[in-house]
């Protein structure tokens, strides 16, 4: 999920709608504070726009230009952050839903599934009760470890040979430490073929499940916007998610990507276009980029 933009300081607002001559900065700051203070009431776009004295459409454009996300996404971020906190404290799903201003447990469930493809219960239990099937498969980039649940693919890693399989598995397992793991090549084989085989018109869409910090999720989602055959830089990603100057933090988030190849961290380059570090090795990064370029040419 997205976090509250750190570059927008809070300003003091009155309990009534703001009118008069205000700068864009003042209006956005007032909106951030209003949404934060009233998150449990789930204020509508119209209510927030009225508070800062703008039409809904004008306010929507202004907020997204300054904050990098829509008002709705910002509110969802606040709601999910609060929900996570309560679930970690063992609050029930129903009580959590009511406390964060949702009508019931099903609303909270839908929000998590839409954003992360996993239930709030699974998140709070760190995967306890969740079964993850895994298997090692051949790929154009060496052996690949695939991990998936009924919700979707949760992990994709590479290893050079069978000797490091256990190490690769443990590296991925730490993301869902309390889940039950089943070695089931047949369960992950179809996904592997869909990822690394020849593309076809009837290829099924891939459902993925990401688990990470709010900042990491923003970086990974931005990576998925980079088209095949193209590259970007840590700096450009930082700017795109509204955090200019955070290139190093972006680099660390890229390195913690749990879905190599699917979330294309290999398309992110360092300053001046250098390949920089890659969790699965710079040789593999070059192969990935070359393989994509060849496929695109075909």
N, C-alpha and C positions, 0 to 999 in steps of 0.2 A: 504493500500500500504506500501511498504518498504521505509524506510528513508535512507538518505546517512549515511553510517557507520561512527559513531563518533570516532572509534578507529584508523582511517587512516588519519593522518594529511596531509594537502596539501603541495606539494613542488613545487618550481618554475620550469617551463618547458620552453623550447624554442618553437618557432612557427613551427619548423621543426621536423621531425621524430627523435626519440632518438636512438642513436646507442652506441656501446661501451660496456664496462663492467659495468652493473648496477645490483644492488641487487634486489631481488624480491620485497622488500619493496619499493624501489625507482620506480620500474616499475608500481606497483599497485597505488602508490600515484600519479604518473604522469598521469596514465590512469583516475583516479578519477577526477583530475583537468581538463583534456582534455574533458571528457564527460560533466562535469558541465559547462565549459565555452562554449561548442558547442552544448548544448542540443537542441537549437532551430533548428539546422541543422540536427538533428537526425542522428548522425554519425553511420555508420555500424560497425559491429564487425571487419571487415577487416581494416577499416580506423583507428580504435583505436589500433588494434594490430600492424599495420604498424607504428603508432606514437611511440610506445614503443619498436619497433624493434623485435617483435616476430611473429611467425606464428599465424593465428587465433585460431587453436586448442590448441596450447600451452598457448596462452594468456587467452582463455576461462577457462582452468583448473586452471591457476594461479590466476585469478581474483576471481573465485568462492571460492577457498581455503582460500583466504585472506579476502574477503569481505562478504562471506556467501551467496551471491546471484550472479546470472549470470550478465554479462554486460548488456544484454537486459533488465532484470528486474530492474537493477539500473537506466537505462535510462528511463524506463517507470515510475519509481517512481518520478524522477525529472520532467517528463512531466506532470504527474497527479498533483503533488504538485503545479506546476505553474498554471495549469488549474484551480485547486480549488481556488487558490488565485484570479485569474481573474474573475471567476464566482461569487465569494463572493462580488467582486467590481462591480457587475452588468454588466460586459462585455458580449456581445452577444456570443452565442455558436460558430457561424461562425468565428467571430473575434478572439475568444480565440483559436480555432483550428489553425488558420493561425499563430497566435503569438507564439504558442508553437511548430511550425514546422510540423504540420500535414496538409494533403492535403485538408481537408475540415471537415465540421461538422460531416459527417458520420464516419470518422476515429476516431474522439474524442468519438462519441457515442459508437462505437465498443469497444474502449479501456475500457471505464467505464463498459460496460455490461460484458465484459470478466472478469474483475477484481472484480467488485462489484455487478454485476447484477442490476444496476440501471443507469438511464441516467444522464448525467451531469446537465441537467436542473432540475431534481428532487433534486439533491444534493444541488444546489445553492439556491433552494427555501425552503430548510429544510422540504421537503415533501409537500409543498403547491400544491394543485391540485392532490395529490396522495390519492387514496382511500385505506384504510387499513381495511380489514375485521378481526373481532376478535371473539373468542368464548372460553368459559370455558368447559373443557372436563375432564372426569375421566381418571386417569392414575395409573399405579402401585405405583406412588410416591406422591399421593395426587392429588388435582385438578390442572389442567394445563391450563394456558392461552396461546392460540396460536394467533399470529397476522401474516397476510400475505397479499401480494399484488399480482397483476398479474405477477410480476417479481419473486416472491417466498416468502418463509417464512422469516419474518423480526424480529420476537420475540417469545420467548418461556420462560415462567416463571411458577413458582409453588406458590400456596397459600394453606394454611392449611384448610380454611373454607370460607364459603360465606361472613362472616363478614369482611374479608380483601380483598375481590375482588376489591373494588374501589381503595384501596391503591396499590395493585399489578398492576392494570391497569395504574394508574398515573405514577408509577415508569417506566413502559415500554413506555408510551406515550411521555415522555420527549425526547426520542431519535428522534422522528419525530413530533416536536411540532406543525407544521402547516398543518399536513395531516388531511384528513377527515376520521373519524372512524365510522364504521358500525358494529353493533352487529349482527353477522350472523353466527350462529352455523353451519348451513349447509355448509357454504363456507370453514370452517376449519375442519369439521368432517373427511373428507377423509384423510387429512394430519395426524390427530390425530391417526386414525386407522393404517396408514402406519408406524407411529413412535412407537406406543405402542402395536399394535396387533402382531399376529404371523407373522413371515416373510414368504414370498412366492417367488417362482422363477420369477413371473411376476411383482414383486413390482416395481413401477415407481421410478426413481431416484428423489431425493429431491433437489430442487433448493433453495438456501438460499441467503439472502441479508444481508451483514454485514455493519454496519456503526460505525466507530470509528477512533481513531488516527492511524497513520502509525504504531507505536509501538504496539498498541493493536491488529491491524490486523495481524501483524507478530506472535504475541503470540497465537492468536486464531487459525491461520492456522497451527501452529506447534502442537497445542493441537489435531487437527483433524488427525494428523499423528500417534497418540498413539493408538494402536490396542485395540479392545474390550478385556476386561479381564486383561489388563496390566495397569500399573501406571507409572508416571514419577515424577520429582520434579521441583520446580521452578528454581533451579540451572541448571538442565539439559536443560530446555527450554531456559534459558538465553544463555547458551553456544551454543545451536543449532541455535539460531537466530543471532549469532555473537555478543552478548552482555554479555560476562562473567562478573560476579560481579553485575549484575542487577537483582538478584533474587527477591528483594523486589518490584521493579518496575513490574516485571513479576507477582508477587502475586496480585498487585493492578489491573493489566490488566485482570487477570483471574477473579477477583471479579466483573469486569464490563462487563463480557460476556453477550450479549443480547439474546443468543440462548442456554440456559441451556439444557443439555442432548445431543443436536445435536452437539454443540461445547463442547466436554466433559471436562469441567473444573473440574468435580468431580474426574478425573483421575490424577490431579495434587496434589502432596503431599508436605508438608513442609520439613524442614531440619530433617534428621534422619527418614523420613517416617511418620511423624506425619500428622494427617488429617488436622490440622489447621482450619482456618475459612472457611465457605462456605456460600454464600449469602442466600441460601435456607435452611440452618440448617445442622449441622453435622449428625443428625440422618438420614436425607434424603440422605446425601452423602454416608453413610454406606449402606443404602438400594440400592442406585444406583449401587454401586460397587458389592454388593452381587447379585443383579438381573442380572447384566451382566455376572458374573461368572457362575451363574446357567444356563443361556441361552447358554453360551459357552460350558458348560459341556454336555448339551443336543445335 
